[in-house]
Amino acid sequence: MPGTDRALDPVTHDYVSDDRGGWATTTTLATALQHQLLDELGGWWGDPDVGSDLAAAATGAKASERTMQRLAEAVRRACAPFLERGLAADLEVTVDRNQLGAWGLRASIRDVQHGTLDLTPLLPFGG
């Protein structure tokens, strides 16, 4: 079961203030998933499996179907440890185009203790 983490704002990636001079905490998987998706794969000496290759896949890439499918696979790989350990379920990763023809990537996952988390704000071309 997950412990307590400092809460991170999914848009700014800053710690969230508790308005009492400290930091807000969370027992959800939100902080762990944010680190998993946004940190470089192998970039933390404590666990080489933490992180993803999302940034590498998106660097210099244009929004195309091929790029989106590559990013979708990166999201699936990054979330796999949470699914395998039974901490999360129901990962949904969607590649689509809006009415103007722009490609987008959306994802959500269900924290088995706390409900569904929207991962879209964390993704390149999310939306």
C-alpha positions as CSV (number, residue, x, y, z in Angstrom):
1,M,0.0,0.0,0.0
2,P,1.3,3.5,-0.8
3,G,2.4,5.8,2.0
4,T,2.1,9.5,2.4
5,D,3.7,11.8,-0.2
6,R,3.9,15.5,-0.6
7,A,1.2,16.6,-3.0
8,L,2.3,18.0,-6.4
9,D,0.3,20.3,-8.5
10,P,-0.2,18.4,-11.8
11,V,0.0,21.6,-13.9
12,T,2.9,23.5,-12.2
13,H,4.7,20.4,-10.7
14,D,5.3,22.5,-7.6
15,Y,4.6,21.2,-4.1
16,V,1.1,22.3,-2.8
17,S,1.0,24.5,0.3
18,D,-1.1,23.4,3.2
19,D,-1.6,27.1,4.0
20,R,0.0,26.6,7.4
21,G,3.6,27.0,6.4
22,G,4.1,23.4,5.4
23,W,3.3,21.1,2.5
24,A,0.0,19.3,1.7
25,T,0.2,15.5,1.6
26,T,-1.6,12.8,-0.2
27,T,-2.1,9.1,0.2
28,T,-3.1,8.7,-3.5
29,L,-0.8,7.5,-6.2
30,A,-0.9,11.0,-7.8
31,T,2.6,12.0,-6.7
32,A,4.2,8.7,-7.5
33,L,2.5,8.6,-11.0
34,Q,3.7,12.2,-11.7
35,H,7.3,11.2,-10.9
36,Q,7.0,8.1,-12.9
37,L,5.7,9.9,-16.0
38,L,7.8,13.1,-15.8
39,D,11.2,11.8,-14.5
40,E,13.7,10.4,-17.0
41,L,13.8,6.6,-17.0
42,G,16.9,5.4,-15.1
43,G,17.6,8.9,-13.8
44,W,17.2,8.1,-10.1
45,W,20.0,6.0,-8.6
46,G,17.7,4.5,-5.9
47,D,15.6,2.7,-8.5
48,P,16.5,2.5,-12.2
49,D,13.0,1.5,-13.1
50,V,11.5,4.8,-11.9
51,G,10.6,7.2,-14.7
52,S,9.6,7.0,-18.3
53,D,10.9,7.7,-21.8
54,L,8.1,10.2,-22.5
55,A,10.4,13.2,-22.7
56,A,12.8,11.4,-25.0
57,A,9.9,10.3,-27.3
58,A,8.4,13.8,-27.4
59,T,11.6,15.8,-27.9
60,G,11.6,17.5,-31.3
61,A,8.6,15.3,-32.3
62,K,5.7,16.8,-34.2
63,A,2.2,15.7,-33.3
64,S,1.5,12.9,-35.7
65,E,-0.3,9.5,-35.4
66,R,3.1,7.7,-35.2
67,T,4.4,10.1,-32.5
68,M,1.1,9.7,-30.5
69,Q,1.2,5.9,-30.7
70,R,4.9,6.0,-29.5
71,L,3.9,8.2,-26.6
72,A,0.9,6.1,-25.7
73,E,3.2,3.0,-25.4
74,A,5.6,5.0,-23.2
75,V,2.7,5.8,-20.9
76,R,1.6,2.2,-20.7
77,R,5.2,1.1,-19.9
78,A,5.6,3.8,-17.2
79,C,2.3,2.8,-15.5
80,A,2.9,-1.0,-15.7
81,P,4.6,-1.2,-12.3
82,F,1.6,0.2,-10.6
83,L,-0.7,-2.2,-12.4
84,E,1.6,-5.2,-11.7
85,R,1.7,-4.4,-7.9
86,G,-2.0,-4.1,-7.7
87,L,-1.9,-0.4,-6.7
88,A,-3.8,0.7,-9.9
89,A,-6.1,-0.7,-12.5
90,D,-8.1,0.3,-15.5
91,L,-5.4,2.2,-17.4
92,E,-6.9,4.0,-20.4
93,V,-4.6,5.6,-23.0
94,T,-6.3,7.3,-25.9
95,V,-4.9,8.8,-29.1
96,D,-7.3,11.0,-31.1
97,R,-7.8,14.0,-33.2
98,N,-9.9,17.0,-32.3
99,Q,-12.3,18.8,-34.7
100,L,-9.4,20.9,-36.1
101,G,-7.4,17.8,-36.9
102,A,-4.8,18.3,-34.1
103,W,-3.5,15.1,-32.4
104,G,-3.9,14.6,-28.7
105,L,-3.1,12.1,-26.0
106,R,-5.2,11.4,-23.0
107,A,-4.8,8.9,-20.2
108,S,-6.4,8.0,-16.9
109,I,-5.8,5.2,-14.3
110,R,-7.7,4.0,-11.3
111,D,-6.0,4.2,-8.0
112,V,-7.6,1.1,-6.3
113,Q,-7.9,2.9,-3.0
114,H,-8.8,6.4,-4.1
115,G,-10.5,6.4,-7.5
116,T,-9.6,7.6,-11.0
117,L,-6.7,9.9,-11.7
118,D,-6.5,12.0,-14.9
119,L,-3.0,11.7,-16.2
120,T,-3.6,13.9,-19.3
121,P,-2.2,17.2,-17.8
122,L,1.2,15.3,-17.3
123,L,1.5,14.2,-20.9
124,P,3.1,15.8,-23.9
125,F,0.4,16.8,-26.4
126,G,-2.1,16.1,-23.6
127,G,-5.6,17.3,-24.2
